[in-house]
């Protein structure tokens, strides 16, 4: 297990911290030296073997905690929010380290986090928990593009849920009516009638023809402007990502929907 707080012994060097689990198992000294050297090299810590934990950066301490886990040759590793104490730039570097170590060791990794970006970036499967129960367990691409219920749709990503009318029953691509305009949406088994659409900011564009909306506000995110709008018909609020030149607050715009997902009614 790799803890959020690192849990390193301050009176031991990096190498001694990593060696400790092997010493408690009664592994021979020569084998300990070999395995510690191998795992320090794997974690990029070979030049820091004699340092004490208080002389390391947060990212280096986290790698020591990981090396101490790997040296036991565990087949299952549990990460307990390991990046919660690190700044955003160090998090990005550690995510790449975790991915690389996972590829090289082949161990099963259970990664517990409140950060959706970490979960989507690292995992081949993500479990979203709700009150101790699994709301959906799926590859990250499926979880993001096709959430299995309203809770997951609202929790994962920055999408908004709006009410629409499916003009016919079907599966796959379905024509729905949104604010008086026809939109093609993806879905599983969809019945004709009222449905809930998931609309994400990157799936919406400002165009000349489409559902009318009024601009409520805008936020600069660095890579884009997030524009908050309210549909004129129905008043539902949506977010639209715009690379440059966002419309003025209070102006009226029209929307094109490049992608929409009909959220299932069930809880699975």
Rosetta blueprint (number, residue, H / E / L):
1 X L
2 X E
3 X L
4 X L
5 X L
6 X L
7 X L
8 X L
9 X L
10 X L
11 X L
12 X L
13 X E
14 X H
15 X H
16 X H
17 X H
18 X H
19 X H
20 X H
21 X H
22 X H
23 X H
24 X H
25 X L
26 X L
27 X L
28 X L
29 X H
30 X H
31 X H
32 X H
33 X H
34 X H
35 X H
36 X H
37 X H
38 X H
39 X H
40 X H
41 X H
42 X H
43 X L
44 X L
45 X L
46 X H
47 X H
48 X H
49 X L
50 X L
51 X L
52 X E
53 X H
54 X H
55 X H
56 X L
57 X L
58 X H
59 X H
60 X H
61 X H
62 X H
63 X H
64 X H
65 X H
66 X H
67 X H
68 X H
69 X H
70 X H
71 X L
72 X L
73 X L
74 X L
75 X L
76 X E
77 X E
78 X E
79 X E
80 X E
81 X L
82 X L
83 X L
84 X L
85 X L
86 X L
87 X L
88 X H
89 X H
90 X H
91 X H
92 X H
93 X H
94 X H
95 X H
96 X H
97 X H
98 X H
99 X H
100 X H
101 X H
102 X H
103 X H
104 X H
105 X H
106 X L
107 X L
108 X E
109 X E
110 X E
111 X E
112 X E
113 X L
114 X L
115 X L
116 X H
117 X H
118 X H
119 X H
120 X H
121 X H
122 X H
123 X L
124 X L
125 X L
126 X E
127 X E
128 X E
129 X E
130 X E
131 X L
132 X L
133 X E
134 X E
135 X E
136 X E
137 X E
138 X E
139 X L
140 X H
141 X H
142 X H
143 X H
144 X H
145 X H
146 X L
147 X L
148 X L
149 X L
150 X H
151 X H
152 X H
153 X H
154 X H
155 X H
156 X L
157 X L
158 X L
159 X L
160 X E
161 X E
162 X E
163 X E
164 X E
165 X E
166 X E
167 X L
168 X L
169 X L
170 X E
171 X E
172 X E
173 X E
174 X E
175 X E
176 X E
177 X E
178 X E
179 X L
180 X L
181 X E
182 X E
183 X E
184 X E
185 X E
186 X E
187 X E
188 X E
189 X E
190 X E
191 X L
192 X L
193 X E
194 X E
195 X E
196 X E
197 X E
198 X E
199 X E
200 X L
201 X H
202 X H
203 X H
204 X E
205 X E
206 X E
207 X E
208 X L
209 X L
210 X L
211 X E
212 X E
213 X E
214 X E
215 X E
216 X E
217 X E
218 X E
219 X E
220 X E
221 X L
222 X L
223 X L
224 X L
225 X E
226 X E
227 X E
228 X E
229 X E
230 X E
231 X E
232 X L
233 X L
234 X L
235 X L
236 X L
237 X E
238 X E
239 X E
240 X E
241 X E
242 X E
243 X L
244 X L
245 X L
246 X L
247 X L
248 X L
249 X L
250 X L
251 X L
252 X E
253 X E
254 X E
255 X E
256 X E
257 X E
258 X L
259 X L
260 X L
261 X E
262 X E
263 X L
264 X L
265 X L
266 X L
267 X L
268 X L
